Amino acid sequence: MSHIPSLRGVKHTSPSFADMLMLQATYGSCIDVLQGSDETYLQGLAVGIEGNVIQSYDALVLNRVKQAFDQSDMMSARRDHVRSVLRSL
């Protein structure tokens, strides 16, 4: 990132999982990649993006998603993530 020395992070808001994956793989070691969409929160965790800019008021549910993910309890993580997404519709 020598051409923008003050760049420290980027907020990813696209619904494209492939774009999120490539952004994290390409730049994740030199800048912070933040998720900007509750709908892609679990997918972001799967590729190593842990920072986020929450767009809803579902922080408690998303915290449960993160805890379940960290404990490898994917059934609970998916259940709570779906609950969060459905609330935002």
Protein Blocks (a to p, Z undefined) as FASTA:
>chain_A
ZZmmmbnbdcdfbfbfklmmmmmmmmmmmbccddfbfklmmmmmmnopabdcdfbfklmm
mmmmmmmmmnopaklmmmmmmmmmmmmZZ
